[in-house]
Amino acid sequence: MRKSLPPKPRSWVVTGGSRGFGRAIAEHAAAKGDRVAILARNGNVEAVAREIGDTVVGIRADITRPDELRAAAERLAADWGHIDVLVNNAGLHRGGLVDQIAEEDWQAVLSTNLSGPFGMIRAVLPHMGAGGSIVNVGAVVGFRGFPGDSAYGASKAGLAGLTQVLAVELARRQIRVNLVVPGFVSTEMTAGIDEKARKKLHQRIPMRREGRPEEIAEVVWWVAGSTYMTGSVITTDGGLSCAL
């Protein structure tokens, strides 16, 4: 009986990969033996890559700058030959009621959370073949309303729509596009929430706790490798959406 060959390592690009979900996803993929490029606009991305492991590279790139995204994708394609998985994780949150949020904050959130993934997908597509996978990271607020989250909610709702369109558009190339939707998860973005508000949030979550970044990473890993799933919304929120 012929022995099955081990799967070939995949090549990942993870935006916002220096912290939070992005770092957890990069760590999970690297632990599975894959190559990972983490992209971030902060200055410590190269050091974070070294901390994660030898199969990880860090590239400083601004998600709102299409020229920097193209340059990063071309560099990786030259080194690796192809890109197999793109995780659009980079995100920015700036809150404010609709009559109070600054115009520049609205634009910054939309540029990072919606135009950024669009630009990253366009940069990666020339280097992604059949079997490729794009995983967009959404948010519960893209489907349920929370006061003060007009910019963030609009950007994540737009990302959900983009996922649906591209799932159909790219299926002819055998490239899958899916959306993972975390709920309230312990990251740097949520670290500023005071303890009283945190406890109130826990009471709204049926599982009575916030998620961990590594729990989201496990789901992203599975979605990236699911060969007949595209256009799907995979909610990973401890039941929060069901309870709202």
C-alpha atoms as one frame of an Amber mdcrd trajectory, in Angstrom:
protein
   0.000   0.000   0.000   1.418   3.347  -1.060   2.093   5.745   1.787   0.524
   9.171   1.433   2.995  12.012   1.122   2.975  14.660   3.830   1.234  17.899
   2.814   3.467  20.552   1.352   3.986  23.639   3.514   1.716  26.500   2.547
   2.773  30.118   2.214   0.720  32.588   4.254   0.387  36.363   4.286  -1.193
  37.757   7.452  -1.886  41.477   7.711  -1.804  43.086  11.123   0.366  40.129
  12.056   2.499  41.659  14.797  -0.105  41.392  17.562  -3.551  40.151  18.554
  -5.360  37.820  16.161  -2.704  38.270  13.513   0.153  37.128  15.671  -1.858
  34.167  16.989  -2.696  33.127  13.429   0.943  33.418  12.357   2.081  31.389
  15.369  -0.482  28.668  14.655   0.435  28.395  10.967   4.168  28.378  11.738
   3.671  25.682  14.375   2.023  23.558  11.679   5.134  23.887   9.508   3.960
  26.576   7.099   5.791  29.678   5.922   4.273  32.962   7.079   4.789  36.606
   6.232   3.376  39.035   8.761   2.649  42.544   7.517   2.243  45.523   9.798
   2.900  49.220   9.665   4.584  49.385  13.057   8.339  49.201  13.425   8.692
  45.977  15.403   7.245  43.574  12.843  10.647  42.107  11.957  11.454  41.446
  15.629   8.056  39.793  16.156   8.692  37.521  13.178  12.007  36.410  14.679
  10.273  35.674  17.979   7.690  33.448  16.292  10.140  31.289  14.373  12.502
  30.660  11.491   9.729  30.170   8.924   8.256  33.617   9.594   9.277  36.893
   7.964   8.173  40.366   8.925   7.479  43.070   6.360   6.705  46.654   7.232
   3.845  47.785   5.008   0.955  50.179   5.438  -2.372  48.506   4.648  -3.685
  51.830   3.299  -0.843  52.090   0.737  -1.504  49.874  -2.306   2.021  50.445
  -3.623   3.534  49.034  -0.425   1.188  46.040  -0.546   2.132  45.262  -4.147
   5.821  45.520  -3.316   5.407  43.134  -0.374   3.472  40.588  -2.459   6.021
  40.737  -5.276   8.902  40.235  -2.830   7.227  37.199  -1.279   6.318  35.698
  -4.644   9.935  36.080  -5.762  11.142  34.300  -2.609   8.454  31.619  -2.358
   7.176  31.248  -5.916   3.530  31.582  -4.855   1.174  32.684  -2.094  -1.380
  30.155  -0.859  -3.257  31.876   1.944  -4.075  35.525   2.608  -5.556  36.539
   5.954  -6.932  40.067   5.978  -6.728  40.771   9.682  -5.387  44.338  10.006
  -7.969  46.550  11.665  -8.506  49.959  13.202 -11.212  51.003  15.671 -12.218
  54.585  16.291 -15.574  55.125  17.931 -18.013  57.988  18.140 -21.712  58.684
  17.683 -22.718  59.561  14.140 -22.934  63.296  14.832 -19.665  63.336  16.771
 -17.161  61.103  14.997 -14.514  63.098  13.178 -14.423  62.851   9.403 -10.756
  61.848   9.499 -11.567  59.000  11.908 -14.321  57.730   9.614 -11.962  57.793
   6.642  -9.104  56.171   8.573 -11.294  53.235   9.664 -12.731  52.656   6.185
  -9.280  52.934   4.597  -7.800  50.368   6.967 -10.662  47.914   7.400 -12.226
  47.868   3.932 -10.050  49.512   1.295  -6.992  47.863   2.874  -8.222  44.268
   2.376  -9.356  45.171  -1.144  -5.867  46.450  -1.971  -4.187  43.444  -0.344
  -6.317  41.016  -2.342  -5.460  42.826  -5.581  -1.770  42.688  -4.666  -1.790
  38.954  -3.871  -4.031  37.621  -6.650  -1.361  37.599  -9.396   0.661  35.233
  -7.192  -2.160  32.951  -5.998  -3.207  29.925  -8.006  -5.948  27.320  -7.862
  -6.478  26.104  -4.331  -5.668  29.477  -2.842  -7.598  30.766   0.150  -8.518
  34.252   1.322  -9.792  34.594   4.887 -11.208  37.965   5.878 -11.580  38.777
   9.563 -14.906  40.471  10.278 -16.676  41.491  13.475 -20.046  41.000  15.141
 -20.670  44.739  14.821 -20.716  44.265  11.045 -24.005  42.376  11.511 -25.429
  43.813  14.758 -25.678  47.460  15.745 -23.712  48.933  18.646 -24.014  52.686
  19.399 -20.866  54.608  18.585 -19.545  52.043  16.123 -20.750  53.560  12.851
 -17.324  53.583  11.192 -16.176  50.193  12.454 -19.542  48.560  11.814 -19.796
  49.992   8.316 -16.282  48.847   7.444 -16.880  45.296   8.688 -20.283  45.090
   6.982 -18.567  46.186   3.783 -15.949  43.478   4.244 -18.732  40.915   4.577
 -20.209  42.090   1.278 -16.816  42.052  -0.416 -16.336  38.467   0.772 -19.604
  37.385  -0.838 -18.845  39.042  -4.164 -15.289  37.732  -4.402 -16.339  34.212
  -3.421 -18.409  34.113  -6.604 -15.933  36.062  -8.722 -12.857  34.021  -7.787
 -14.488  30.579  -7.751 -13.733  30.264 -11.466 -10.052  30.400 -10.475 -10.648
  27.851  -7.684  -9.754  30.456  -5.057 -11.922  30.435  -1.943 -12.975  33.520
   0.024 -14.523  33.264   3.495 -15.248  35.487   6.479 -14.388  34.605  10.086
 -16.327  36.717  12.595 -14.839  36.918  16.097 -16.779  38.307  19.017 -15.278
  39.909  22.115 -11.714  38.599  22.292  -8.789  39.534  24.558  -6.438  41.633
  22.415  -4.625  44.951  22.609  -7.698  46.547  21.002  -9.937  45.503  23.917
  -7.362  45.979  26.684  -8.581  49.496  27.488 -12.086  48.386  28.503 -12.583
  48.896  32.241 -13.402  45.943  34.459 -17.015  46.945  35.086 -17.773  47.209
  31.380 -15.895  43.958  30.763 -18.074  42.106  33.261 -21.220  43.506  31.653
 -20.016  42.250  28.275 -19.338  38.810  29.729 -22.935  38.678  30.922 -24.143
  39.209  27.352 -22.049  36.329  26.030 -23.746  32.945  26.517 -20.383  31.295
  27.288 -19.801  34.011  29.919 -16.260  34.808  28.890 -14.272  36.531  26.189
 -12.433  34.545  23.571  -8.701  34.024  23.245  -6.697  34.901  20.124  -5.521
  31.310  19.753  -9.152  30.178  19.544  -9.678  32.454  16.568  -6.410  31.238
  15.031  -7.617  27.633  15.153 -10.746  28.580  13.225  -8.811  30.588  10.630
  -6.467  27.633  10.119  -9.390  25.296   9.508 -11.182  27.718   7.182  -8.027
  28.301   5.140  -7.724  24.560   4.514 -11.392  23.758   3.873 -11.399  22.903
   0.184 -15.127  23.156  -0.628 -16.156  26.154   1.433 -16.404  29.610  -0.068
 -18.586  32.613   0.639 -19.206  31.346   4.170 -19.531  33.388   7.358 -17.997
  31.541  10.303 -19.033  33.198  13.546 -16.731  32.512  16.501 -18.131  34.605
  19.315 -19.150  32.382  22.243 -22.789  32.733  21.194 -22.870  36.554  21.394
 -24.666  37.003  18.048 -27.375  34.530  19.098 -28.072  36.481  22.266 -28.346
  39.952  20.737
